[in-house]
Amino acid sequence: MPLRIRFVLWYGGLFVVILFVVMGLSYAFHVRSHYDALDHALITSADHAANEPISELDSPRLERIGADLEVSLRLYDANGTLLETTAKAGEFSPSSPQAILAVPAKPPFDPIANLVPSILERPHTTEGAFGVISDGGRRWRIYVLPLKQDGYIEVLVSLDALDRAVRALRIVMAVLGLIGLAAAVLGSWAVASRALLPITVVDKTARSIALSRNFSQRVPLPARHDELGHLAETLNEMLASLQAAYYAQQRFVADASHELRAPLTIIQGNLELFARHQNISEGERQEMLSEIQKETVRLSRLVADLLTLARADSGTGLRQYPVELDAIVLTAFREGNQLAHGQTLVLDTFEPVQIIGDEDRLKQLMLILLDNAIKYTASGGQVRVELHRKANTAEIVVQDTGIGIPAEALPHIFDRFYRADPARSHDPGGTGLGLSIARWITEQHKGRIAVTSTLGEGTAIRVFLPIGQL
C-alpha cells in the first residue's frame, strides 16, 4: 500500500475519530443539560406549589399558582383522585401518582446523552419522583411530590419542543459529521501530498541517478529547513561522497590498467622476439631475460600492492599484539641499506618503544618510507631515520635530502597511483601505491602520518603511533 494512502488512513482516521468523539460528547452534554434544566424547573415548580397555602383546593387558587410558572399543575388527594388541574394539564387522562412514586421512570434522554453525567446541580429532594407519559405521539415529563396535607402535586411539562430541538440537533450533527469526514479525507490527502512532495523529489532524483549513473545530480533543497530539509542535505552529502568515490574508482581502474599493461606489454614483446628469432646472440638473450625478470618482479609487486589496498577497502583489520617498535625500525633500517645505491642511511635518535600493532605491516610501512626516500635521493645524498618516544606517542621520522615535492602536489601524494611529475622520471618502476599503503597501515594503528617537503632540499615524513595496551 502506498505511503500516501497509509498516511491518509492513519491521520485521516485519527482526525475522524477525534472529530466524532468531540461531536458525540458535545451532543451528549448539550442534550443532557437541556433535559436536566427541564427536571430542575419541575422540581423547583413543585416545591413552590407545595409551599403555597392551598388548603381550600379551589381551582382559581391552583390556576393562580400555575400562572406564575411555565409548567402545568395537577392536584391529587391521598387516594390518587384528581382534584384540580390547570388548563394545559387537562389535555390527557390523569396519571397515577402512587405508581410513579413506586416505579420512577428513567430519564427521557437518548442513549448517547445517558452516557455522560449531569453538569447541573439538582435541587436537593428525596421525596418526589419523575415519570414520562405519552399521548398521541406527544411526551410529557412529570414530577410527583407528596404533600404534607395527604395529597400529591403533579408538575407537568411538554417535551415536544425539546424533542424537536434534539432531532434537529441530530440532523445537524450528522451533516457536520459527513462534512468533517470529507474534510478529514481531503485534508489528509492534501497534507500527505504536500508532506511527501520532498520524498517524491528524492525518489525521482535517486531513480534518475540509478538510470544515468550521473552522481553530479543533487536533490533540490526544500524552502523550509525542517527534518526533510536535513534529509535532503544528508542525501546531497552522500551523493557528493558517492561521486568522489565513483570517480576515484574510475581513476583507480584506469591507472591500474595502465600500470598493469606496461609490464605485460614488455614481457609479451620480449617473448614474441624469442619466438620469432631463434638465432639471437647470447648477450641479447640475457638482456631479454633480465628485462622479463625485472618486469615480472614489478608486476608481482604491483599485484601485491593492489591486493593490500583491496584488503584495506574491504575493512579487514590487522592483528594487534605487543611489538617492539625499535626492533622493527632497526630491521627495516638494515634492509634499507641494501636498497641504497650511493646514498647514506643514518640512524639518529633511537629510543626503545613498545606499542600494540602488527609487526609485518609496521615493517612494510618502514620499508615503503625508506624505499621512497632512497629513490628520490641522488647518489651521495643522505637518508636520516629517527625514533622518538613522546608521552603516549611514538614518532618515526624518515628525512632525506632528495629532490623534494612541489607544494601543489603535497595534498595528493597519498592518492593511489599519484606521482608528482618531477619524481616520476626518477622512479620508472614505481607503482604509485606505496604512500597509500603507508597511510592505511598508519590509520589501522590509530596513528597519523604527516609530510613536509621543500623542493630541491628534501622531504621529511613523520609517523605518529599511539603507545597503548590491549
N, C-alpha and C positions, 0 to 999 in steps of 0.2 A: 504494500500500500504506500503510495507517495507520501512524503513527509508533509506536504501541504495539506493533504486530506486528513492525516492524523492530527495535525495542528488544529484544523478546524473542528474535528470531532472532540478533541480533548478540551480546548479552550472555549469553543462554542458551547459544548455540552456543559462545561463548568459554569459558564455565564448563564445558560438557560436554567440550570438547577438553582443557582443563587437567585435569579430573577423570580422563578416560580415560588421559591421558599419565602422571599420577601413579600411577593404579592399575596401568597396564601396567608402569611402572618398578618399582613395589613388588613386583608379582608376579614380574617377571623376576629382580630381585636376590634375592628370597626363595627362589625355586626354585633359582637358580644357587648360592646359598650352601649349600643342603642337599646338592645333588649334589657341590659342591666339598668339603664336610665329609666326605662319603662317600669320595671319592677320597683325601682326606687320611688317613682311617682305613686305607684299603687300603695306601697307601704305607708308613705307619708300621708296620702289622702285618707287611708283607712284610720290611721292614728288620729288625724284631725277630726274625722267624722265621729269616731268613738268618744272623743273628749268633749264633744258638744252636748249640751243638755237637751236630749230628745226624749224625755220621759213620756210626753204625751203622744208620741209617734204619729203625728198627723202629717199628711202629705205635704202641705205647704212648708212645714218645718224641714223635711228631708230635701225638698226642692231648693230651699234657701241654702242649705249646707252645700248641696251639689253645685249650685250656681257659682260658688267661689272656686270650684275645682274643674280640671279638664278631663274628668272621668265621670262614669255613671255609677250610681249607688243603688243597692237593694238592701232592704232590712228584713230579716227573718226573726221569728220567735224561737224559743228554745227547742221546739219540735221540728224546726226547719220549714215552717209555713211562711210563705212570702207575705209580708205585711205591707210594705211600702216600696216604691221604686221611683226613680227619676224617669224622665220621659224617654231618654235614649235606651235605658236598660230594659224597657218593656218590649223590645223588638223580638225577643225569643223567649222560650219557655224558661221557667225558674230552674235553677240547679239544686243540688243537694249539698248544703254547707258541711253536713256531717261527713259525707263521702269524700269531699275534697280535703277536709282535715285529716281523715283517716288515711287516705292514699293521695298525697300531694302529686301533682303532675310534674313531669320533667320540664326543664326549660324549653321553650319553643324555638331553640336555635337549630341551625343545620349542623351536620357532623363536623364540619371544619371549625365552626365557632365554638363547639363544645370542647375542642382540644386545648383551648387557651384559657387561662384563669381570668377572673374578673379584674378589671382595672378601676372599678368604682367601689367605694366602701358603702355597703348597705347599712341602713338604719338597724340598730340592734333590736331584734324581735325574735321571740321564740314561741309566740302563741299562734300566729296566723300561718296559712298555707296557701300555696299557689295552685291554680288549675287552668286548664285550657278547654274551652268549649267551641264546637264548630256547628255552624248552622247555615245551610245553603251555600257552602263554599267559603264562608267567612269564618274567621277565627277571632275569638275574644280571649284576652288574658284576664284571669280572675284572681283576686286575692280575698280570702275569707278571714275575718278577725272576730273571735268570740267577744261578746260584750259582757260587762260586769252585771248588766241587768238581765241575764239569761236570754240572750239572743245573739244574732250574728249580723255583722256588717259585711256586705259583699261589694267590693270595688271592681269595676269592670272597665276595660278599655279595648277598643277595636285594634286588631293587628293588621288591618287591611293596608293602611298607608305604609307601615313599616315593612310588611311583606312585599309590597310592590317596590319599595326602595331597595330591598335586598335583592329581589330578582333583577332589577335594573343594574345593580352593582355587579351581580354575577356576569351579566352580559358584557358590561364594560370591562371587567377583569378578563373575561375570555378573549375579547377583542384585543385588549392590551397585551395579553399573553401571546397571541398569534403574531401581533406586530413585533413584540420583543423577541420571539423565536426567529422571525425572519431577519430582524436587525442583527441578532446574535450570529446567525449563519453568514449573512452578507458581511457583517463587520469582521468576523473572524477570518473569512476568506480574504478580505482586503488587507487586514493586518498581517496575515500569513504571507500574502503575496509581497507585501512591502518588506516584511522582515526577512523573507527568504531571497529577496532580489540579489543582495550581495553574494549569497551562496550560489545562486544561479549563474552569476557572472564568473565566480570562481570555477564552477563546473565547466562552463564554456571555455574559459581560458585553459584549464587543465586538459580538456579534450583537444583543443587546438594545438597545444604543445605536444600532446601524445601523438597526434597525427602528423604534425610537421617537424617534430624534434627540434623546434626552434626555441631554445631556452632564453632567448633575449626578450620574449614577451613577459609582461607583468600584469598583475591583477590590478584593475583600477581601484583606487582607494575611495571608500565612501566619504560623503561630506562630513558625517558625524564620526568623531573619534571614540567609538564605543568598542565593545568586545569584537564585533565583526570587523571594525577597522583594525584592531590589533591582529585579528586573524589574517586579514589581507596583507598587513605589513610583514607578519611572520612568513606567509607564503611567498611574498616577494623576496625576503631574505633567503628562504630555502631555494627559490628559483635561481637567485644570484649564485648561491653556493653550488647548485647543480650545474649551472652554466660554466662556472670556473672549473669544476671537476670534469665536466664533459670535454671542455676544450683542452684541459690538461691531459686527459686520457687520449684525446686525438693526437696531441703533440707527442705524447709518450709512445703511442703506437707507431707514429710516423718516424720518430727518432730511433726507436728500437729497430724498426725495419731497415732504416738506413745503416745503423751501426752493424746489424747482422749481415746485411748484404755485402758490405765491404770485404770482410774476411772470407766470406763464402765465394765471392767473385774471384778473389786472389787464389784461393785453393782450387776452385774449378778451372781457372785459367792454366795454372801450373800442371794440373792433372791432364788437361787436354793436350798440352805440349808434350807431356810424357807419352801420351797415346799416339800422337801424330809423328813425333820424331824419336825413333828408337835409337838412332846413332848419334845422340848428342854427347858432348865430351863429359868427362867425369867431373870437371870443375863446374860446368853448368848444371849437371845433375845435383851436385851437392848444394849449389846455390838455390835451386828449386826446392829441394827437400828442406833446406833451412827456412825458406820463405813459408812453405806449407806448415812447418812445425811452429813457427812464430805466430802465424795467423790462427792456427788451431788453439794455441795457448790463449791468444787474445779472445777467440770465440768462446772458449771454455770459461774464461774469467767473466766475460760479458753475460753468459747464461747464468753463471753462479750469482752475479750481482742482481740480475733480473729476478731470480728465484728468491733472493734475500728480500728484495723490495716487494715481491708478491706476498711473501710471508708477513711483511710489515703491513701491507694493505689489508690482509685478512684479519688483522687484530691479534695474531698469535703473540703471546708474551714470551719472555725469556725466563730461563731457570735462574732463580735468585738464591744465592748462598754466600757465606762469608768468603771473601777472597783478599789476598794480599796485593793491593794495587801497585805497590812499589816493585814487587817481583814481576808483575805483568809488564810494567813500563820498562824495566831493565831488560827483560827478554826481548821485547819489541825493539828496544834500542840496539841490542846486539844484532838482531836480524836486519835492522835498518842499515847498519854498517856494510852489510853485504850488498845492499842495493846501491850504495854510493859509487859514483864514478868520478872521483876527483873532489867531491865535497867533503867537508869535515863535520862530523857529528860530535857535539859536545854535550855531556851530561852535567848540568849545572846544579842548582839547589835541588836536593833529593831527600825527601823526608818519608819515613815509613808510614804508610796509611793502610788501614783495613776498612773495606766497605762491603756492602751487600750487592752482589751483582753476578754477571755471567762472565766467567774467565775468558772463554773463547771469543765472545763478542767484544769484550774490552780490549783484547789483544788485536782483534781485527780493526777496532777503532784506532788504536795507536799506529798500526801499520799503514792505514789509509792516510793518516796525517803525515807520517814520515815519508811515505811514498810521494805524496803531493809536494811536500817541501823539497825533497831531493830533485824531483822532475823539473821544478820551476826555479831551481837554483843552479847557476852556472858552475862549471868546474872551478875549484878554488874558493867557492863560497862556503858559508857556514850554516849549519842547522843546529839550533840550541834546544835542548829538552829540559824541562823543569817539572818538579812535582812538589807542591806545597800543601801543607795542612793548615787550614784557617777555620778555627772554631769547629763547626759541624760540617765543613765543606772541604773536599779535596779538589785542588786546582791543578790541571795538567796544562802546560804551556809548550807549544811547538812553534819556534820562531826561526825564520830563515832570512837570508839576505838575498833573496831571489828577485825576480822581475816585478813582483807586486801585482796588485789587482786594481783596475780602474775603479774610481768611486762609483760610477754608474752601474758597475757590474756587481758590486758587493751585495745588494739585496737579492741577487738571483743565483748566487754561487751554490746554494743548497738545492736548487731546482734540478730535476732529473735531466740528464743529457746536456746541461748547460755548461759551456766552457767559454770564458772570455776570449776574444779573438787573439790578443797577444799571447795567451797561453796555449792556444790550440796548435800553433806551429811547433811548439816545444814538446807536445805530447801527442804524436800521431797515433800512438797505440792506446790512448786512454779511452774510457767508456763514458765519462761524464756522470757516473753514478756514485763515485766514491764519497763525496761530501753528503749526498742524500742519505747514504747508508750510515755515515758517521752521525748525522743528526738523529736518525731513527734510533741508533744504539744509545745515544746520549739520552734521548727522551724516554726510552724504555727503562733507564736507570734513574728516572725522575730528575735529570740534570738539565743543563743548558750549555749551548756552545756559542761562542762569540768570535768574530773575526775582525781584526784591524789590519789595514794594509796601506802602504804608501808606494805609489807607482815608481818603480826603479830602485826602491830601497829594501823592500821585503814585506813579508806577511807574518802576522802572529795569530795563531789560533789558540783560544783558551777554552778548556772544557771544565765545567764545574759539576762535581758529582757529590750528592749528599752522603754523609757518613751516618748511616743508620744501622738498626738492628732488625732482625727478622721478627 
